[in-house]
């Protein structure tokens, strides 16, 4: 799995951080998403997909390594 974020689309809701704090964080100054782990461990794949699906700004993209 490969994860990417578009900080321009992020609205700072923080749902991704609540769901997957090992993969996502937020900037202190404005709450914009920060990607901590672009290739998360397999046991995190399901929750990362959920974080991407509930992101209100559609700022998280998930793809498969290939």
HTML snippet that shows the backbone in 3Dmol.js (N, CA, C, O; Angstrom):
<script src="https://3Dmol.org/build/3Dmol-min.js"></script>
<div id="view" style="width:600px;height:400px;position:relative"></div>
<script>
const pdb = `
ATOM      1  N   UNK A   1       0.838  -1.184   0.000  1.00  0.00           N
ATOM      2  CA  UNK A   1       0.000   0.000   0.000  1.00  0.00           C
ATOM      3  C   UNK A   1       0.878   1.240   0.000  1.00  0.00           C
ATOM      4  O   UNK A   1       1.892   1.318   0.692  1.00  0.00           O
ATOM      5  N   UNK A   2       0.449   2.206  -0.803  1.00  0.00           N
ATOM      6  CA  UNK A   2       1.115   3.501  -0.828  1.00  0.00           C
ATOM      7  C   UNK A   2       0.066   4.576  -0.565  1.00  0.00           C
ATOM      8  O   UNK A   2      -0.968   4.627  -1.231  1.00  0.00           O
ATOM      9  N   UNK A   3       0.347   5.434   0.414  1.00  0.00           N
ATOM     10  CA  UNK A   3      -0.577   6.485   0.814  1.00  0.00           C
ATOM     11  C   UNK A   3       0.006   7.837   0.425  1.00  0.00           C
ATOM     12  O   UNK A   3       1.210   8.062   0.552  1.00  0.00           O
ATOM     13  N   UNK A   4      -0.847   8.727  -0.046  1.00  0.00           N
ATOM     14  CA  UNK A   4      -0.421  10.100  -0.299  1.00  0.00           C
ATOM     15  C   UNK A   4      -1.522  11.033   0.185  1.00  0.00           C
ATOM     16  O   UNK A   4      -2.684  10.644   0.301  1.00  0.00           O
ATOM     17  N   UNK A   5      -1.134  12.267   0.463  1.00  0.00           N
ATOM     18  CA  UNK A   5      -2.102  13.266   0.911  1.00  0.00           C
ATOM     19  C   UNK A   5      -1.949  14.524   0.068  1.00  0.00           C
ATOM     20  O   UNK A   5      -0.862  14.846  -0.411  1.00  0.00           O
ATOM     21  N   UNK A   6      -3.057  15.220  -0.100  1.00  0.00           N
ATOM     22  CA  UNK A   6      -3.068  16.500  -0.785  1.00  0.00           C
ATOM     23  C   UNK A   6      -3.411  17.555   0.262  1.00  0.00           C
ATOM     24  O   UNK A   6      -4.576  17.733   0.619  1.00  0.00           O
ATOM     25  N   UNK A   7      -2.389  18.247   0.748  1.00  0.00           N
ATOM     26  CA  UNK A   7      -2.607  19.219   1.812  1.00  0.00           C
ATOM     27  C   UNK A   7      -3.505  20.372   1.375  1.00  0.00           C
ATOM     28  O   UNK A   7      -4.120  21.030   2.213  1.00  0.00           O
ATOM     29  N   UNK A   8      -3.583  20.619   0.069  1.00  0.00           N
ATOM     30  CA  UNK A   8      -4.460  21.683  -0.437  1.00  0.00           C
ATOM     31  C   UNK A   8      -5.940  21.342  -0.257  1.00  0.00           C
ATOM     32  O   UNK A   8      -6.774  22.236  -0.123  1.00  0.00           O
ATOM     33  N   UNK A   9      -6.261  20.047  -0.256  1.00  0.00           N
ATOM     34  CA  UNK A   9      -7.648  19.608  -0.093  1.00  0.00           C
ATOM     35  C   UNK A   9      -8.037  19.427   1.370  1.00  0.00           C
ATOM     36  O   UNK A   9      -9.223  19.389   1.695  1.00  0.00           O
ATOM     37  N   UNK A  10      -7.058  19.317   2.245  1.00  0.00           N
ATOM     38  CA  UNK A  10      -7.323  19.025   3.656  1.00  0.00           C
ATOM     39  C   UNK A  10      -8.045  20.188   4.324  1.00  0.00           C
ATOM     40  O   UNK A  10      -7.654  21.346   4.179  1.00  0.00           O
ATOM     41  N   UNK A  11      -9.107  19.858   5.060  1.00  0.00           N
ATOM     42  CA  UNK A  11      -9.861  20.879   5.793  1.00  0.00           C
ATOM     43  C   UNK A  11      -9.571  20.834   7.291  1.00  0.00           C
ATOM     44  O   UNK A  11     -10.148  21.605   8.057  1.00  0.00           O
ATOM     45  N   UNK A  12      -8.678  19.933   7.713  1.00  0.00           N
ATOM     46  CA  UNK A  12      -8.262  19.881   9.111  1.00  0.00           C
ATOM     47  C   UNK A  12      -9.238  19.213  10.056  1.00  0.00           C
ATOM     48  O   UNK A  12      -9.207  19.477  11.258  1.00  0.00           O
ATOM     49  N   UNK A  13     -10.106  18.352   9.541  1.00  0.00           N
ATOM     50  CA  UNK A  13     -11.098  17.685  10.392  1.00  0.00           C
ATOM     51  C   UNK A  13     -10.445  16.768  11.428  1.00  0.00           C
ATOM     52  O   UNK A  13     -10.939  16.649  12.549  1.00  0.00           O
ATOM     53  N   UNK A  14      -9.343  16.125  11.059  1.00  0.00           N
ATOM     54  CA  UNK A  14      -8.599  15.295  12.000  1.00  0.00           C
ATOM     55  C   UNK A  14      -9.088  13.872  12.146  1.00  0.00           C
ATOM     56  O   UNK A  14      -8.570  13.131  12.981  1.00  0.00           O
ATOM     57  N   UNK A  15     -10.063  13.471  11.365  1.00  0.00           N
ATOM     58  CA  UNK A  15     -10.568  12.105  11.459  1.00  0.00           C
ATOM     59  C   UNK A  15      -9.481  11.082  11.170  1.00  0.00           C
ATOM     60  O   UNK A  15      -9.423  10.032  11.810  1.00  0.00           O
ATOM     61  N   UNK A  16      -8.629  11.386  10.216  1.00  0.00           N
ATOM     62  CA  UNK A  16      -7.550  10.458   9.859  1.00  0.00           C
ATOM     63  C   UNK A  16      -6.609  10.223  11.032  1.00  0.00           C
ATOM     64  O   UNK A  16      -6.147   9.104  11.252  1.00  0.00           O
ATOM     65  N   UNK A  17      -6.328  11.279  11.779  1.00  0.00           N
ATOM     66  CA  UNK A  17      -5.427  11.168  12.929  1.00  0.00           C
ATOM     67  C   UNK A  17      -6.077  10.335  14.031  1.00  0.00           C
ATOM     68  O   UNK A  17      -5.411   9.532  14.684  1.00  0.00           O
ATOM     69  N   UNK A  18      -7.371  10.527  14.233  1.00  0.00           N
ATOM     70  CA  UNK A  18      -8.075   9.740  15.242  1.00  0.00           C
ATOM     71  C   UNK A  18      -8.096   8.258  14.884  1.00  0.00           C
ATOM     72  O   UNK A  18      -7.949   7.400  15.754  1.00  0.00           O
ATOM     73  N   UNK A  19      -8.280   7.964  13.601  1.00  0.00           N
ATOM     74  CA  UNK A  19      -8.344   6.571  13.158  1.00  0.00           C
ATOM     75  C   UNK A  19      -6.969   5.909  13.064  1.00  0.00           C
ATOM     76  O   UNK A  19      -6.806   4.755  13.461  1.00  0.00           O
ATOM     77  N   UNK A  20      -5.996   6.629  12.548  1.00  0.00           N
ATOM     78  CA  UNK A  20      -4.681   6.025  12.269  1.00  0.00           C
ATOM     79  C   UNK A  20      -3.546   6.968  12.688  1.00  0.00           C
ATOM     80  O   UNK A  20      -2.857   7.522  11.832  1.00  0.00           O
ATOM     81  N   UNK A  21      -3.349   7.152  13.987  1.00  0.00           N
ATOM     82  CA  UNK A  21      -2.332   8.083  14.460  1.00  0.00           C
ATOM     83  C   UNK A  21      -0.894   7.681  14.139  1.00  0.00           C
ATOM     84  O   UNK A  21       0.012   8.509  14.221  1.00  0.00           O
ATOM     85  N   UNK A  22      -0.680   6.420  13.776  1.00  0.00           N
ATOM     86  CA  UNK A  22       0.664   6.000  13.375  1.00  0.00           C
ATOM     87  C   UNK A  22       0.975   6.384  11.937  1.00  0.00           C
ATOM     88  O   UNK A  22       2.130   6.341  11.513  1.00  0.00           O
ATOM     89  N   UNK A  23      -0.059   6.759  11.186  1.00  0.00           N
ATOM     90  CA  UNK A  23       0.102   7.074   9.771  1.00  0.00           C
ATOM     91  C   UNK A  23      -0.078   8.566   9.497  1.00  0.00           C
ATOM     92  O   UNK A  23       0.591   9.128   8.630  1.00  0.00           O
ATOM     93  N   UNK A  24      -0.984   9.204  10.240  1.00  0.00           N
ATOM     94  CA  UNK A  24      -1.311  10.611   9.998  1.00  0.00           C
ATOM     95  C   UNK A  24      -1.118  11.454  11.251  1.00  0.00           C
ATOM     96  O   UNK A  24      -1.278  10.967  12.370  1.00  0.00           O
ATOM     97  N   UNK A  25      -0.774  12.714  11.054  1.00  0.00           N
ATOM     98  CA  UNK A  25      -0.708  13.706  12.118  1.00  0.00           C
ATOM     99  C   UNK A  25      -1.256  15.010  11.536  1.00  0.00           C
ATOM    100  O   UNK A  25      -1.629  15.064  10.365  1.00  0.00           O
ATOM    101  N   UNK A  26      -1.301  16.043  12.348  1.00  0.00           N
ATOM    102  CA  UNK A  26      -1.764  17.347  11.895  1.00  0.00           C
ATOM    103  C   UNK A  26      -0.750  18.406  12.299  1.00  0.00           C
ATOM    104  O   UNK A  26      -0.123  18.317  13.355  1.00  0.00           O
ATOM    105  N   UNK A  27      -0.599  19.415  11.434  1.00  0.00           N
ATOM    106  CA  UNK A  27       0.263  20.543  11.770  1.00  0.00           C
ATOM    107  C   UNK A  27      -0.368  21.312  12.930  1.00  0.00           C
ATOM    108  O   UNK A  27      -1.582  21.509  12.969  1.00  0.00           O
ATOM    109  N   UNK A  28       0.456  21.735  13.855  1.00  0.00           N
ATOM    110  CA  UNK A  28      -0.042  22.466  15.018  1.00  0.00           C
ATOM    111  C   UNK A  28      -0.685  23.793  14.639  1.00  0.00           C
ATOM    112  O   UNK A  28      -1.691  24.187  15.230  1.00  0.00           O
ATOM    113  N   UNK A  29      -0.110  24.485  13.655  1.00  0.00           N
ATOM    114  CA  UNK A  29      -0.573  25.842  13.352  1.00  0.00           C
ATOM    115  C   UNK A  29      -1.935  25.902  12.663  1.00  0.00           C
ATOM    116  O   UNK A  29      -2.669  26.874  12.842  1.00  0.00           O
ATOM    117  N   UNK A  30      -2.286  24.877  11.875  1.00  0.00           N
ATOM    118  CA  UNK A  30      -3.545  24.966  11.134  1.00  0.00           C
ATOM    119  C   UNK A  30      -4.310  23.653  11.009  1.00  0.00           C
ATOM    120  O   UNK A  30      -5.363  23.623  10.373  1.00  0.00           O
ATOM    121  N   UNK A  31      -3.821  22.589  11.587  1.00  0.00           N
ATOM    122  CA  UNK A  31      -4.531  21.317  11.573  1.00  0.00           C
ATOM    123  C   UNK A  31      -4.465  20.536  10.275  1.00  0.00           C
ATOM    124  O   UNK A  31      -5.131  19.510  10.135  1.00  0.00           O
ATOM    125  N   UNK A  32      -3.668  21.008   9.319  1.00  0.00           N
ATOM    126  CA  UNK A  32      -3.553  20.316   8.029  1.00  0.00           C
ATOM    127  C   UNK A  32      -2.818  18.985   8.208  1.00  0.00           C
ATOM    128  O   UNK A  32      -1.876  18.874   8.993  1.00  0.00           O
ATOM    129  N   UNK A  33      -3.269  17.997   7.470  1.00  0.00           N
ATOM    130  CA  UNK A  33      -2.726  16.640   7.583  1.00  0.00           C
ATOM    131  C   UNK A  33      -1.229  16.600   7.255  1.00  0.00           C
ATOM    132  O   UNK A  33      -0.734  17.309   6.378  1.00  0.00           O
ATOM    133  N   UNK A  34      -0.536  15.738   8.001  1.00  0.00           N
ATOM    134  CA  UNK A  34       0.869  15.420   7.754  1.00  0.00           C
ATOM    135  C   UNK A  34       0.950  13.900   7.645  1.00  0.00           C
ATOM    136  O   UNK A  34       0.482  13.186   8.531  1.00  0.00           O
ATOM    137  N   UNK A  35       1.535  13.413   6.574  1.00  0.00           N
ATOM    138  CA  UNK A  35       1.684  11.974   6.371  1.00  0.00           C
ATOM    139  C   UNK A  35       2.950  11.498   7.070  1.00  0.00           C
ATOM    140  O   UNK A  35       4.055  11.921   6.727  1.00  0.00           O
ATOM    141  N   UNK A  36       2.786  10.626   8.040  1.00  0.00           N
ATOM    142  CA  UNK A  36       3.927  10.091   8.788  1.00  0.00           C
ATOM    143  C   UNK A  36       4.495   8.832   8.152  1.00  0.00           C
ATOM    144  O   UNK A  36       5.699   8.582   8.220  1.00  0.00           O
ATOM    145  N   UNK A  37       3.625   8.044   7.535  1.00  0.00           N
ATOM    146  CA  UNK A  37       4.048   6.735   7.007  1.00  0.00           C
ATOM    147  C   UNK A  37       3.396   6.476   5.651  1.00  0.00           C
ATOM    148  O   UNK A  37       2.256   6.016   5.590  1.00  0.00           O
ATOM    149  N   UNK A  38       4.116   6.771   4.557  1.00  0.00           N
ATOM    150  CA  UNK A  38       3.527   6.580   3.229  1.00  0.00           C
ATOM    151  C   UNK A  38       3.339   5.110   2.835  1.00  0.00           C
ATOM    152  O   UNK A  38       2.586   4.810   1.908  1.00  0.00           O
ATOM    153  N   UNK A  39       4.005   4.214   3.520  1.00  0.00           N
ATOM    154  CA  UNK A  39       3.853   2.779   3.258  1.00  0.00           C
ATOM    155  C   UNK A  39       3.594   2.062   4.587  1.00  0.00           C
ATOM    156  O   UNK A  39       4.491   1.426   5.141  1.00  0.00           O
ATOM    157  N   UNK A  40       2.357   2.169   5.093  1.00  0.00           N
ATOM    158  CA  UNK A  40       2.048   1.587   6.401  1.00  0.00           C
ATOM    159  C   UNK A  40       2.097   0.064   6.389  1.00  0.00           C
ATOM    160  O   UNK A  40       1.946  -0.579   5.350  1.00  0.00           O
ATOM    161  N   UNK A  41       2.311  -0.483   7.569  1.00  0.00           N
ATOM    162  CA  UNK A  41       2.343  -1.936   7.735  1.00  0.00           C
ATOM    163  C   UNK A  41       0.982  -2.526   7.357  1.00  0.00           C
ATOM    164  O   UNK A  41      -0.046  -1.852   7.417  1.00  0.00           O
ATOM    165  N   UNK A  42       1.006  -3.768   6.978  1.00  0.00           N
ATOM    166  CA  UNK A  42      -0.206  -4.427   6.483  1.00  0.00           C
ATOM    167  C   UNK A  42      -1.346  -4.408   7.497  1.00  0.00           C
ATOM    168  O   UNK A  42      -2.512  -4.316   7.111  1.00  0.00           O
ATOM    169  N   UNK A  43      -1.028  -4.493   8.776  1.00  0.00           N
ATOM    170  CA  UNK A  43      -2.090  -4.497   9.780  1.00  0.00           C
ATOM    171  C   UNK A  43      -2.814  -3.150   9.886  1.00  0.00           C
ATOM    172  O   UNK A  43      -3.845  -3.061  10.552  1.00  0.00           O
ATOM    173  N   UNK A  44      -2.293  -2.112   9.246  1.00  0.00           N
ATOM    174  CA  UNK A  44      -2.922  -0.793   9.252  1.00  0.00           C
ATOM    175  C   UNK A  44      -3.713  -0.498   7.968  1.00  0.00           C
ATOM    176  O   UNK A  44      -4.401   0.520   7.897  1.00  0.00           O
ATOM    177  N   UNK A  45      -3.626  -1.355   6.974  1.00  0.00           N
ATOM    178  CA  UNK A  45      -4.232  -1.081   5.676  1.00  0.00           C
ATOM    179  C   UNK A  45      -5.736  -0.820   5.769  1.00  0.00           C
ATOM    180  O   UNK A  45      -6.235   0.127   5.162  1.00  0.00           O
ATOM    181  N   UNK A  46      -6.448  -1.636   6.508  1.00  0.00           N
ATOM    182  CA  UNK A  46      -7.905  -1.481   6.583  1.00  0.00           C
ATOM    183  C   UNK A  46      -8.282  -0.137   7.204  1.00  0.00           C
ATOM    184  O   UNK A  46      -9.170   0.544   6.692  1.00  0.00           O
ATOM    185  N   UNK A  47      -7.630   0.254   8.285  1.00  0.00           N
ATOM    186  CA  UNK A  47      -7.973   1.507   8.945  1.00  0.00           C
ATOM    187  C   UNK A  47      -7.542   2.713   8.110  1.00  0.00           C
ATOM    188  O   UNK A  47      -8.194   3.757   8.149  1.00  0.00           O
ATOM    189  N   UNK A  48      -6.453   2.578   7.358  1.00  0.00           N
ATOM    190  CA  UNK A  48      -6.031   3.667   6.466  1.00  0.00           C
ATOM    191  C   UNK A  48      -7.044   3.839   5.337  1.00  0.00           C
ATOM    192  O   UNK A  48      -7.368   4.967   4.965  1.00  0.00           O
ATOM    193  N   UNK A  49      -7.541   2.743   4.793  1.00  0.00           N
ATOM    194  CA  UNK A  49      -8.586   2.834   3.769  1.00  0.00           C
ATOM    195  C   UNK A  49      -9.837   3.501   4.334  1.00  0.00           C
ATOM    196  O   UNK A  49     -10.479   4.301   3.654  1.00  0.00           O
ATOM    197  N   UNK A  50     -10.180   3.170   5.574  1.00  0.00           N
ATOM    198  CA  UNK A  50     -11.338   3.806   6.202  1.00  0.00           C
ATOM    199  C   UNK A  50     -11.098   5.308   6.376  1.00  0.00           C
ATOM    200  O   UNK A  50     -11.988   6.114   6.102  1.00  0.00           O
ATOM    201  N   UNK A  51      -9.905   5.683   6.828  1.00  0.00           N
ATOM    202  CA  UNK A  51      -9.579   7.102   6.989  1.00  0.00           C
ATOM    203  C   UNK A  51      -9.720   7.843   5.668  1.00  0.00           C
ATOM    204  O   UNK A  51     -10.246   8.955   5.628  1.00  0.00           O
ATOM    205  N   UNK A  52      -9.250   7.227   4.586  1.00  0.00           N
ATOM    206  CA  UNK A  52      -9.370   7.852   3.268  1.00  0.00           C
ATOM    207  C   UNK A  52     -10.836   7.991   2.867  1.00  0.00           C
ATOM    208  O   UNK A  52     -11.228   9.005   2.290  1.00  0.00           O
ATOM    209  N   UNK A  53     -11.636   6.991   3.166  1.00  0.00           N
ATOM    210  CA  UNK A  53     -13.037   7.017   2.735  1.00  0.00           C
ATOM    211  C   UNK A  53     -13.873   8.031   3.505  1.00  0.00           C
ATOM    212  O   UNK A  53     -14.854   8.544   2.967  1.00  0.00           O
ATOM    213  N   UNK A  54     -13.514   8.331   4.742  1.00  0.00           N
ATOM    214  CA  UNK A  54     -14.293   9.279   5.543  1.00  0.00           C
ATOM    215  C   UNK A  54     -13.715  10.693   5.528  1.00  0.00           C
ATOM    216  O   UNK A  54     -14.290  11.599   6.130  1.00  0.00           O
ATOM    217  N   UNK A  55     -12.601  10.888   4.858  1.00  0.00           N
ATOM    218  CA  UNK A  55     -11.984  12.219   4.798  1.00  0.00           C
ATOM    219  C   UNK A  55     -12.933  13.197   4.092  1.00  0.00           C
ATOM    220  O   UNK A  55     -13.257  12.998   2.921  1.00  0.00           O
ATOM    221  N   UNK A  56     -13.384  14.254   4.789  1.00  0.00           N
ATOM    222  CA  UNK A  56     -14.349  15.164   4.176  1.00  0.00           C
ATOM    223  C   UNK A  56     -13.793  15.964   2.998  1.00  0.00           C
ATOM    224  O   UNK A  56     -14.557  16.430   2.152  1.00  0.00           O
ATOM    225  N   UNK A  57     -12.476  16.126   2.937  1.00  0.00           N
ATOM    226  CA  UNK A  57     -11.874  16.866   1.839  1.00  0.00           C
ATOM    227  C   UNK A  57     -11.335  15.971   0.729  1.00  0.00           C
ATOM    228  O   UNK A  57     -10.789  16.463  -0.258  1.00  0.00           O
ATOM    229  N   UNK A  58     -11.489  14.665   0.888  1.00  0.00           N
ATOM    230  CA  UNK A  58     -10.926  13.688  -0.063  1.00  0.00           C
ATOM    231  C   UNK A  58      -9.447  13.952  -0.290  1.00  0.00           C
ATOM    232  O   UNK A  58      -8.959  13.896  -1.419  1.00  0.00           O
ATOM    233  N   UNK A  59      -8.743  14.240   0.793  1.00  0.00           N
ATOM    234  CA  UNK A  59      -7.329  14.603   0.725  1.00  0.00           C
ATOM    235  C   UNK A  59      -6.384  13.415   0.769  1.00  0.00           C
ATOM    236  O   UNK A  59      -5.187  13.570   0.527  1.00  0.00           O
ATOM    237  N   UNK A  60      -6.902  12.226   1.074  1.00  0.00           N
ATOM    238  CA  UNK A  60      -6.071  11.032   1.221  1.00  0.00           C
ATOM    239  C   UNK A  60      -6.290  10.098   0.042  1.00  0.00           C
ATOM    240  O   UNK A  60      -7.422   9.752  -0.293  1.00  0.00           O
ATOM    241  N   UNK A  61      -5.189   9.698  -0.580  1.00  0.00           N
ATOM    242  CA  UNK A  61      -5.240   8.725  -1.673  1.00  0.00           C
ATOM    243  C   UNK A  61      -4.512   7.469  -1.252  1.00  0.00           C
ATOM    244  O   UNK A  61      -3.439   7.523  -0.651  1.00  0.00           O
ATOM    245  N   UNK A  62      -5.112   6.335  -1.578  1.00  0.00           N
ATOM    246  CA  UNK A  62      -4.530   5.046  -1.253  1.00  0.00           C
ATOM    247  C   UNK A  62      -4.389   4.261  -2.542  1.00  0.00           C
ATOM    248  O   UNK A  62      -5.342   4.128  -3.309  1.00  0.00           O
ATOM    249  N   UNK A  63      -3.197   3.743  -2.775  1.00  0.00           N
ATOM    250  CA  UNK A  63      -2.940   2.919  -3.940  1.00  0.00           C
ATOM    251  C   UNK A  63      -2.185   1.665  -3.533  1.00  0.00           C
ATOM    252  O   UNK A  63      -1.711   1.540  -2.404  1.00  0.00           O
ATOM    253  N   UNK A  64      -2.089   0.768  -4.451  1.00  0.00           N
ATOM    254  CA  UNK A  64      -1.356  -0.458  -4.194  1.00  0.00           C
ATOM    255  C   UNK A  64       0.053  -0.335  -4.764  1.00  0.00           C
ATOM    256  O   UNK A  64       0.262   0.279  -5.811  1.00  0.00           O
ATOM    257  N   UNK A  65       1.008  -0.926  -4.064  1.00  0.00           N
ATOM    258  CA  UNK A  65       2.370  -0.970  -4.593  1.00  0.00           C
ATOM    259  C   UNK A  65       2.371  -1.798  -5.862  1.00  0.00           C
ATOM    260  O   UNK A  65       1.651  -2.790  -5.978  1.00  0.00           O
ATOM    261  N   UNK A  66       3.183  -1.379  -6.802  1.00  0.00           N
ATOM    262  CA  UNK A  66       3.144  -2.150  -8.025  1.00  0.00           C
ATOM    263  C   UNK A  66       4.334  -2.112  -8.806  1.00  0.00           C
ATOM    264  O   UNK A  66       4.398  -2.736  -9.865  1.00  0.00           O
TER     265      UNK A  66
END
`;
const viewer = $3Dmol.createViewer("view");
viewer.addModel(pdb, "pdb");
viewer.setStyle({}, {cartoon: {color: "spectrum"}});
viewer.zoomTo();
viewer.render();
</script>
